[in-house]
Amino acid sequence: MPKQKVAPKWYPTEDPPKGKALTKTLKKDAKPKLRGSITPGTVLILLAGRFKGKRVVFLKQLESGLLLVTGPFKVNGVPLRRVNQAYVIATSTKIDVTDVDTSGISDVPDKKTKRHFFSKVVPETKEEGEGEFVSQEAKKPGLTEERKAMQAKVDAAVITAVEKTSMMKDYLKSRFSLEKGQYPHLMKF
Amino acid sequence: MPSRESKVEVGRLVVVNYGKDNGKLGVILDVCDTMTCLVDGPKLKRGLVNFRRLAFTDIVIPVKRSMKTSTLNKAWEAADVDAQFKKTTWGQKLAQKEKRANLTDFDRFVVKTLKSKKNKLIAKKVKELKSKN
């Protein structure tokens, strides 16, 4: 008996991509494009979160696409931190960060430990004390020595660059705010 | 008070104050009717402009009626119109406005801090002088 071709029950709404179009759709792990105005050393204004309004120094774009910034910590209290470029205004002020080494910082999880530079520190569980009777002296997870050391190292280099321009340190110390008559869409940053 | 129309003459330097060419300098090259004139300038597009869109300056440039744009540009440079206008208070004010509009965030911070420092010094001095009396 000849095999009859049965009409398929379902037709896709669009023709599936082939060739070049197919490889383009498969690029889902591509790094988000960095705004042209953001280059290493740019002073950014953070718009959301705990440090909103703070002016920070941009160091590099991490593999996940997030921006690595630092206050520097001693200047305005912002540590080495990841920030999304959507929540940031890039100013045209640039600091020379060519001497700053940020190669040790990455947010790609290590294959073995599944942790990266910014992973939260898991507190050590104590065996005594279950439920409500957990010892009050349970240690709060702090920063690892690695992070503190990296912060100090990176900040030292950034601060020397910052101090080259007069009033730049005070600028980074201050917070950004809008005053009466100031409209962001009419302002030049 | 001299009327606005008394300033309408060939060669009068004007500042366009409305529309796409807002803030640009031009010269009256010809008068069309009671309300329009032909205006041209190095940064302007040559065309008829209503008097209401112009602010007349005190400067008159030696140009001929309906001069060609290329000849006008030469006459403009010869008379050094931009420098002439910048010397006037009007020109200085426009330049200051432009400067302030182009301040970066860092510049704004510096201006604010220095202004505050200056005012504090003045206030301190005033207090000193007042207490003396």
Interface residues (C-beta under 8 A of the other chain):
Chain A: V43 I45 R55 T91 S92 T93 M167 M168 D170 Y171 S174 F176 M187 K188 F189
Chain B: A101 N102 L103 T104 D105 F106 F109 V110 T113
